[in-house]
């Protein structure tokens, strides 16, 4: 970390004459962090933008570069490779990544309840996995759904031979569903439903109803970054707890911050508001009720690992301590 100071010519002359020189004021440079999100701007990113608009990053002596992403899986890879400091992703992807050698863990989780869902026609006949026999589903390879697709199908007695599963580019998935070229769109409910229902009235078939437990959106870092930037990360987490606390009482503040920070994205205020409201519905589980925003429960992580093991996405013998820490949570 660098410091800087400046001594005036007059002060230097006085010092040369034998006077006592008062120590100069030291200006501490702000800690810089890059935060890469899962996708283009949507409701889960509201707290990042609100913290910037309200000057809370500056108060915390941080400069934060918020970047768009290409899916939670892609952002996870970039964090693990050290190309960005922090990822805001669906943290339920971590165990599978660590099983393959990644060194990434969650430092906070805001959406602690499972929000994976299949978007379907609002008044249609699809309500549970078994109803999708012979139907077309769209998803993308780096989706948070990826580790759970087969387990979800199996809950309905199905597999990939009994449905038409299409893994397509993230940029095409919304248009494909909106154009009725698919019966279901696999995504997270808060991100997808407000957008797709504008052109195709829809509802969500929740994965949790098929017994899947999945911690959703939070912040992840590598073990190395956690060690080298621990204090800066702790201040970042505190700004996000503060921002979400405000958004919970006044959703419009989050909407306004996003519109101000991302005027180029042509965001629909109504969609952003619905996304934030739905995001907040998935903030708590029974095990986290009454705990600080972002705090993670061992019970929830244990249930998530059981889901992943049942889906054959992680090997037995896991230890939940490898996947998260609450050490940076204010009030934990």
PAGU-961061 format. One record per residue: residue in one letter; x, y, z of N, C-alpha, C, O in turn. Coordinates in steps of 0.02 Angstrom, whole numbers, plus 50000, padded with zeros to 5 digits. Layout:
<pts>
AXYZXYZXYZXYZ;...
</pts>
This chain:
<pts>
X500434994150000500005000050000500455006250000500945006350036;X500295011449961500705017349956500425022849999499825023250011;X500875027250023500675033150060501015039150029501525038449995;X500725045050039501025051050011500945056750059500465056950098;X501425061550057501355067550098501745073150065502125071950018;X501645079250088501945085150057502155090050112501765091650156;X502785092250110503045097150158503145103750122503475103850070;X502865109150148502945115650115503665118150123504025115950167;X503865122850079504535125750081504655129250148505205128850176;X504145132750172504215136350236504335131550293504745132850337;X503965126050293504055121150347504755118250345505055116950397;X505025117150285505695114350279506215119150306506685117050339;X506125125750292506595130650318506575130950394507105131450426;X505965130650422505905130750495506255124750525506595125350576;X506175119050494506485112950519507235113650518507585111350563;X507505116750464508225117650458508495122250512509085121650530;X508085126650538508305131250591508285128150659508425131450709;X508115121650662508115118250726507445117650759507395114950814;X506925120150727506255119550756506005112450751506245108550710;X505515110750793505215104150790504705104050734504255108250732;X504765099350689504305098850633503745094050651503865088350669;X503115096450645502545092250658502485087050602502575088750544;X502345080850620502285075550570501765077250518501215079350535;X501925076450454501455078050401500855073350402500905067750427;X500295075750375499705071650369499805066450314499995068250259;X499685060150330499795054850282499135052950249498645051450283;X499125053050183498525051150146498605043850125499085042050091;X498135039750144498165032650129497785031150065497205032950058;X498125027950019497815026349955497245021249965497295016850008;X496715021949926496155017349931496355010449905496765009849859;X496065005249935496174998449911495724997249850495124998549852;X496024994749797495654993449736495434986149733495834981649745;X494804985049715494534978249707494144977949642493774982549625;X494214972449606493794971149548493264966049567493424960749595;X492634967549553492084963049567491744961449501491454965749469;X491784955149481491454953049419490794949649436490774945049477;X490264951849403489594949149416489464943149372489894941149332;X488874940249379488714934349340488494936249269488654932649221;X488144941749262487874943649196487854951249190488124954949231;X487524953449137487374960549129486924962649188486654958349223;X486844969149199486514971549259485814968649269485394968749224;X485694966149329485024964149351484984965149426485484967049457;X484414963749457484274965749525484774963949578484864967749626;X485114958149573485584956049624486174960749630486514960849682;X486294964749579486864969349580486694976149611487124980549615;X486074976949634485854983449660486284985949717486424991949721;X486484981549762486864983649821487554986249802487804990949833;X487864983349751488504985849727488434993049702488854997349717;X487914994349663487815001049635487605006049689487805011849688;X487195003849737486985008349790487575010449833487615016149854;X488035005849847488615007449887489055012649852489345016949885;X489085012349786489465017349749489105024049749489415029249762;X488465023949734488075030249730488065033849797488115040049799;X488005030149851487975033249918488655034849947488705037550002;X489185033349911489855034949934490125030249988490615031850022;X489815024449995490025019850049490675016250031491055014550077;X490805015049968491465012349949492015017349968492525015449996;X491895023749953492385028849969492495029250044493065029750067;X491945029150082492005029250155492415023350181492765023950231;X492355017650147492715011650168493425011450139493775006450145;X493635016950107494295017450077494395012150023494915008850020;X493885011349980493905006549926493765009849860493375014649856;X494085007549808493865008949739493665002149709494074997549708;X493055001749686492774995249664492584995649591492174999849571;X492884991349551492734990849480492234985149471492414979349478;X491604986849456491074981849447491024980149373490914984449331;X491104973649358491114971449288490524966749273490294963049317;X490274967049211489774962249188490104955449178490714954949169;X489694950149179489964943449170489624939649114489184942249080;X489824933349107489544928849056489294922449088489354916949059;X489004923049147488754917249183489154916049246489754917649250;X488824913149297489154911849360489764907349351490284908449381;X489684902149310490234897449300490844900849270491404899549290;X490734905149221491284908749188491624913449237492234913849240;X491224917049277491524921649326491914917749379492444920049400;X491664912049399492034907849447492714905949420493214906049457;X492754904249356493394902549325493874908449326494474907549339;X493624914449312494054920349311494304922049381494884924149389;X493884921249431494104922449500494654917449518495164919249546;X494534911149502495014905949519495684906949484496214905249511;X495664909849424496274911149385496624917449407497164919049382;X496324921149455496644927249479496564933249433496904938249442;X496104932849385496004938349338495554943849367495574949549344;X495154942149417494764947049455494804945149529494944939349545;X494684950049572494744948749644494154945049673494224940249711;X493544947249653492934944849685492424943149630492384946549579;X492054937849641491504936149596490844936449633490784933949689;X490344939549603489664939249631489294934149588489084935549532;X489214928149617488954922549579488484918349622488374919749681;X488194913149592487824908149629488324903649664488664899549632;X488384904349730488934901149767488844893549772489314890149792;X488264890949755488164883749756488604880049706488644873949708;X488924883749660489374880649612490064879149641490464875549611;X490214881849700490884881249728491114874149742491674872349723;X490704869949774490954863249791491204859249731491724856049735;X490824859449677491024855749618491684858549591492114854649569;X491764865149592492384868249568492974866349612493514864949587;X492874866249678493424864349723493594856949716494174855049724;X493104852949700493234845849688493714844949629494064839949624;X493704849849583494124849449524494764853449531495134854549482;X494904855749593495544859149606495514866549616496034869649630;X494934869649609494874876949621495004878549694494924874349738;X495204884749707495354886849776494904892649796495124897249832;X494284892449774493814898049786493324896249841493114890449847;X493144901249882492654900149935492204906249941492374911749918;X491614905349972491134910849981491314914750044491464911850096;X491284921350039491394925650098490744928850121490724931950174;X490224928150082489544930150103489054927350052489224926149994;X488444926150075487914923850029487274927550047487024927150103;X487014931249999486404935150010485774930949996485314930850037;X485764927649939485194923549921485274916449949485494911949914;X485124915650013485294909350046484804903650034484954897850048;X484214905350008483714900149992483774898349918483964902449877;X483624892149902483674889549833483214893449786482604893349796;X483494896749735483084900549688483094897649617482824900749571;X483394891849608483374888649542482654886849524482274884449566;X482474888149462481784886849441481764885849366482224887849329;X481224882649343481094882049271480504886549255479954885549281;X480624891549212480094895949191479644892349141479884889549092;X478984892649153478494889349110477894893949101477834899049136;X477464892249054476864896349043476454896949107476354892149144;X476234903049121475904904549184475294900049195475194897749251;X474904898949145474284894949153474354888049120473844884849106;X474974885849108475084879449075475064873449123474964874449183;X475154867349097475064861249136475704858749170475684853449202;X476264862349164476904859949191476994862449262477054868449275;X477024857649309477074859549380477614855749418477824857949471;X477854850149391478354846049425478784842549372478584842249313;X479364839949391479814836949341479474831849296479604831749236;X479054827549323478744822249283478334825049225478224821649175;X478094831249232477674834249180478064836149117477764837749066;X478734835849120479144838249065479334832749016479734833948970;X479064826849023479214821448976479044823748904478484825948890;X479534823148860479434825048790479464832548778479374834748721;X479594836448830479604843748822480304846248808480804842748818;X480354852448783480994855648768481184860448823480794864848842;X481794859648849482064863948900482684867448873483084864348839;X482754873948889483364877548870483744879648932483454881648982;X484404879148926484854881148980485514883048946485554882848885;X486024884948985486684886048956487204882548999487094881349058;X487774880948969488254876449000488524879049066488654875049111;X488614885649073488904888449134488364890549184488514894349231;X487754888249174487204890149218487274887049288487574881749295;X487014890449339486984887349406486584880849406486664876749451;X486164879849356485774873649350486204867649332486024861949346;X486784868849301487164863449269487274857349314487174851749290;X487484858049378487614852049418486974848249437487024842449460;X486394851249429485774848449456485284845949404484774842949422;X485424847149340484934845549289484724838249292484134836649292;X485204833749294485044826549293484684824449356484224820249353;X484874827249413484534825449476483814827949475483364824449499;X483704833849447483024836549443482594832249396482014830749413;X482864830449340482494826049294482334819349327481784816749321;X482834816549362482734810049394482184810249447481854805249459;X482084816149478481544816749527480864815649496480374814049530;X480814816349430480194815149394480214808749352479784807649310;X480724804549365480784798449327481014799549256480894795349212;X481354805149244481574806849177482334806949172482684806549223;X482584807349111483294808549099483354812349033482854814449005;X483964813249010484064817348950483804814048886483754817248834;X483634807648890483354804348831482594805248827482294803948775;X482294807548882481564808248883481334815548881480734816948882;X481814820148877481664827248866482134829748811482634826448795;X481964835348783482404838548733482764844248769482514849848772;X483364842848795483744847848831484224851348783484644848048751;X484164857848777484594861748732485034866448773484774870848808;X485694865548769486164869948802486394874948749486764873248703;X486184881248758486314886248706486684892148736486784892548797;X486884896848694487244902748716486804906948762486204907648750;X487104909648816486704913648863486334919448830485784921148851;X486634922248779486304927848746485694926048706485294930348689;X485614919548690485044917348650484494914048690483954912848664;X484624912648753484154908648792483484912048803482964908848800;X483504918648816482884922248830482444922648768481844921448771;X482754924248711482374924848649482074918148627481524917948600;X482444912748639482204906148620481564904448659481084901948630;X481574905748724480984904348765480414909148748479834907048741;X480574915548741480044920548727479694919148661479104920648654;X480054916048613479764914548548479404907848548479204905348495;X479314904848607478954898448614479304892648578478984887848557;X479964893048572480344887548543480594882748597480964878148584;X480374883948659480524879448715479944879648763479594884748769;X479834874048798479294873748847479504876348915479084878548955;X480154876148929480404878448994481094881448988481504879248948;X481224886449029481874889849032482164888849102481864890849151;X482744885849106483064884349170483524890149189484004891549154;X483374893349246483774899049268483644900049342483384895649376;X483824905949368483634907749436483004912049431482944916349387;X482524910749474481874914049470481924921649471481624924949428;X482294924749519482294932049521482594935249459482384940749440;X483074932049427483384935149368482944934449306482894939049266;X482634928549298482294927049236481564929049233481344931849182;X481194927649285480464928449281480244935549263479824936249218;X480494940749296480254947449277480394949349205480024953149175;X480934946649176481104948249107480674944449057480394947349011;X480624937849066480274933849016479524934849017479184934148966;X479254936349076478524936949081478254942949044477644943449034;X478694947549024478474953348985478214951148917477734953948891;X478544946148888478344943848821477994937148822477644935348775;X478074933448878477754926848884477574925848958477994923648997;X476954927448977476764926849048476954920049077476764914849050;X477344920149131477634914049156477614913649232477454918549265;X477784907849258477884906649329478474901849335478724899449284;X478694900549395479274896249404479104889749439478734889649488;X479384884249413479364877849447480014877349487480544876449458;X479964877949553480564878549595480924871849604480614866649615;X481584872149600481994866049609481944863449680482004857349691;X481834867849729481804865649799481214860849810481224856849856;X480704861349767480134856849773480304849749753479934845049768;X480874848849718481124842249699481684839949747482034835149732;X481764843549803482254841549853482954844249842483414841949875;X483044849049798483704851849785483824857849830483404862349835;X484404857949863484604863649904485204866949872485694863549855;X485174873449862485684876949824485774884049851485334888249841;X486334885549884486464892449905486544896749843486914895049797;X486214902449842486214906449781486734912149785487304910949805;X486544918249767487044923349752487404926149813487094927849864;X488054926649806488494929549857489154931549826489224931949765;X489654932649868490314934749846490824929249858490814926049911;X491254927949809491754922749815492444925649798492514930249758;X492954922749830493644924649818494084918349822493854913149846;X494694918849799495164913349809495444913649880495414918849912;X495704908049903496024907849968496604912749970496724915850022;X496964913349915497544917949912497314925149920497624928949958;X496784927149885496524933949891496254935249961496334940649988;X495934930249990495684930950058496254932350106496174936150154;X496824929350094497394930450137497724937250126497924940550174;X497774939250063498144945450048497734951750052498004957150062;X497064951250045496634957150044496074956650095495524959350085;X496204953250148495694951750198495334957950224494714958050226;X495694962950244495384968950273494974972750222494434975250238;X495224973250160494834976550108494194972750093493664975650083;X494244966150092493654961950079493144962650135492544962750122;X493384963150196492924963950252492534970450246491934970750261;X492884975750224492544982150215492044981750156491514984750159;X492234978050104491764977150048491134973650070490584975850054;X491204968250108490624964650132490184969050175489574968750171;X490494973250217490114977750261489704982750220489134984250237;X489984985250164489594989850122489004986350091488474989450082;X489074979950075488524976250044487984974550095487394974650079;X488194973050156487694972050209487294978450220486684978350228;X487654983950221487334990450232486854992150175486294994550186;X487074990850114486664992450055486034988150053485484990650040;X486114981550065485524977250064485034978850121484424978250112;X485294981050178484854983050233484424988950211483824989250228;X484714993650175484324999350151483834997250097483264999550097;X484054992950051483614990849997483014986950024482464987449997;X483114983150077482554979350106482004983950130481414982150129;X482184989950152481674994750176481434999450121480895002250125;X481845000250068481655004750014481955002049948482495004049928;X481584997649916481814994449854481984999549801482454998549762;X481615004949798481715009949745482415012849747482675014849694;X482735013249806483415015749810483885011449769484345013949736;X483775004849771484185000349732484065001249657484535001149617;X483435002149638483265003249568483595009649542483905009649489;X483525014949581483795021449560484555021149553484835024149507;X484885017649598485615017149595485835013449532486315015449499;X485475008149514485655004449453485555008749391485965008649345;X485005012349389484875016649330485395022149324485605023849269;X485615024749381486115030149380486795027449359487145030749320;X486975021649384487635018949370487695015849301488245015749272;X487145013349275487175009849211486685012749160486255009049135;X486745019149143486275022149095486335019049026485855019248987;X486915016249010487025013248944486665006648936486575004348879;X486455003548991486154996848988485414997048970485114991748958;X485105002848968484395003648951483954999048994483544995248968;X484054999449058483694995149105482974997249111482815003249111;X482524992449117481814993849129481714994349205481804989349240;X481525000149230481465000949303480984995949334481094993649390;X480444994349299479954989649326480244982649333480124979249382;X480634980649283480954974049286481464973849342481504968949379;X481864979149347482364979349401482034978949470482274975349514;X481494982449478481144982349542480884975249558480974972849614;X480584972049510480324965249521480894960449536480834956049578;X481454961249501482034956849513482294957649584482444952749618;X482334963849607482564965049676482064962249726482264959049775;X481424963349714480914960849761480934953249765480874950349819;X481014949849708481054942649708481704940249741481704935149776;X482244943849728482884942149761482814942149836483064937649870;X482474947149862482384947749935481974941949963482044940150022;X481534939149923481134933449946481564927249959481354922749995;X482164927049930482604921249938483194922849985483694919249984;X483134928050025483674930150068483764925750129484324925250156;X483244922450153483294918850216483074911550209482654909850168;X483384907450251483164900550262482994900050336483154904550374;X482654894650356482524893950428483164894250470483144896650527;X483714891850443484344891650481484684898450485485124899450528;X484504903250442484824909850443484374915250471484584921050477;X483764913550488483294918550512483564921850576483764918550623;X483564928550576483804932350633484554933450632484814936950676;X484904930650584485624931550578485784937550533485344939950497;X486404940150535486574945850492486494944350418486554938550397;X486374949450379486334948650307486984945650282487524948050299;X486934940450241487524937450211487824931750251488254928150225;X487614930850313487884925450356487634918750330487054918050311;X488074913750331487904907150303487874901850358488274901850404;X487384897450353487264892350403487574885650382487524883550324;X487884882350430488174875750417487634870850393487764866650350;X487034871450421486484866950401486324867650327486204862650293;X486324873850302486164874950232486714872250186486574869150134;X487344873250205487884870650165487904863050166488054859850116;X487744860150223487724852850228487184850050182487294845150146;X486594853250182486054851050138486244851850065486084847650023;X486604857350049486814858449980487314853049958487274850749901;X487774851150002488254846049984487924839149976488134835149934;X487424837850016487044831650007486694831649938486684826449905;X486424837349918486104837849852486614836649796486474833049748;X487204839549803487714838749752487984831649750488114828849697;X488054828549809488284821649811487764817049779487934812349742;X487124818249793486594814249763486584815049687486404810449651;X486774821049664486804822449592487464820049561487574820949501;X487894816949603488544814449581488984820049553489384819049507;X488894826049582489294831849561489884833149607490334836849589;X489884830049666490464830249711490574823249739490114819149741;X491184822049760491354815549788491184815349863491184820649895;X491034809549890490924808949963491554811050001492104811249974;X491454812550066492024814350108492154821850111492684823850134;X491684825850088491764833150088491734836050158491474832950205;X492014842050165492004845850228491754852850212492064856450173;X491194854750241490884861250223491344867150238491264872450208;X491814866350284492274871850301492704873950242492994879350242;X492744869750191493144871350132492794876150085493094878750038;X492154877350095491754880950046491544887950066491334891850023;X491584889650129491354896250149491674898350215491944894250252;X491634904850228491834907650293491384913450311491194917350268;X491204913850374490814919550400491264924750434491014929450464;X491924923850429492384928050467492354935450446492544939750486;X492124936850386492114943850362491434947150372491344952950353;X490964943450401490284946150409490234950450471490374948250526;X490034956650462489934961250519489314958950559488774957850532;X489414958150624488874956150668488804948650676488354946350711;X489254944750644489214937450648489414935050719489404929050732;
</pts>
